[in-house]
Amino acid sequence: MGNDIDLHLGKRLRRRRRLLGLTQQQLASVCGVRFQQIQKYECGANRISAARLWQLSEALEVPVGYFYDGLTELLARAGEAAEERAEGGEMLARKETLDLIRAYYQLGERPRRRLLDLAKSLNGDHDAA
């Protein structure tokens, strides 16, 4: 999750810097760092400390909260996606599922296609996919 936050802050930083027409070098000079550090902040490779975030907000003429706008929604979507992946992972970890997958791939191509069609028709999703 930390990386998601770092990426979000970096995108907000880049957006505001570009909106003001500043180069990375110009912003770096105001903050007393090299432009490479601004690059790393913008791509989320380096975390922005509280003190540096304050400097950036002053240099970019925005409140510190600007950098966090939209973060709650982003993290909520990421959490939902993680839950879906976990549910899928649990399903794939079941012995029954693994046995079915092994048996499926031991079949030839035509029987596999017919079995897949049968499974879809039993589920009522024959027209899907």
N, C-alpha and C positions, 0 to 999 in steps of 0.2 A: 504494500500500500504506500509506503514511503516514496517509492519511485514514481507512483502516480501523482503524488502531491508535488514532487520536484518537477516533473514534466509540466504539470499545470501552471505552476509558478513561472517556469521558464517560458512557456508560450505567452503568458500574460505580459511578461517582461519584454519579449520580442515585439509583441503587438504594440505596446505603448511606445517603445523606443522608435519603431518605424513610423508610427503615427506622428510623432514629434519630428521626424526626419533626422534623427541622430544616428551616427554610425556607432558601431561597437567601440571604436577607438575613442570617440568623443565621450560616450557614457563612461567608459573605463577611466578616462582622465579625471572626470568629476569625482568618481568614487575612489580614486587612488589605487587602481588595479590595472593589470594589463588587459588588452582586448580579448586575449585568449580566455581569461577568467569569465568575461561576459559571455563568450561563446559557450563555455561549459555550463554556465547558469541557464542559458537559453535552451540548451538541448537536454537539460536535466542530469548531466553527468556529475555536476557538483551541487551540493545543497547550498542554499542561501541562508546564511546565519541571520539571526534577528537584527543584529546591528547593521549588516549589509543590506538587508531588506529595507530598513529605515533609510539608509543612504540612498538607495535606489528610488524609494518612494519620493524622497525630497527632490532628487535629480529629475525625476519624471513627472513631478508635480501632481501626484496622486496620493490618496491615503493608502496606508499599508493594506487595508482591507481590499483594495482594488485587486491585488494579486490573488486573493482567495475567492473572488466572485465566481460563482458557478461550480465551485469545488464540491459542495455538498451533493449536488445532483450527479456529478461525475463519479464520486465515490459510491453513491447509491447504485448507479448502473453497474459499476465494477463489482460490487458486492452481490448483486443479482446474478451476474454472469458467473462469478465464482461458485455460487450455490448450484447453478445449473451444471457446471463442470463437475462438481463434487458428486452430484446425484448420478451423472453419467458414469463417473469413475467407479462408484459403488456398484452400479449395474454391471459394468464390465468385469468387476472383480468376483462376481458370483461364479461358482463352479458350473452351474447350469449354463450360464452364458458362454463360458469358455468352452465347454463341451460342444455346445451348438455351433460355435464359430469353427472349431476344429473339424467337426463333421461336415460342415458346409464347404470348407475349402478342400476336403478330400474328394468331393464330388467333381465331376467334369463340368465344363462350362454350361452345357445345355441343361443338365439337371439342376445346377445352381440357379439358373435363370427361372426355371419352372418352380422351384421351391420358393424363390423370392416372390414370384407372382402369386403363388398360393398364400404365402404369409400376408401379402398386401390385401388380397381379396378377403381373407378371414378377418382382417382388421378394418375392412371397409375403405381402405385407401388405395384401391386398385388403380384409380385414375391419377393418383399423385405420383410424381416422379416419372 
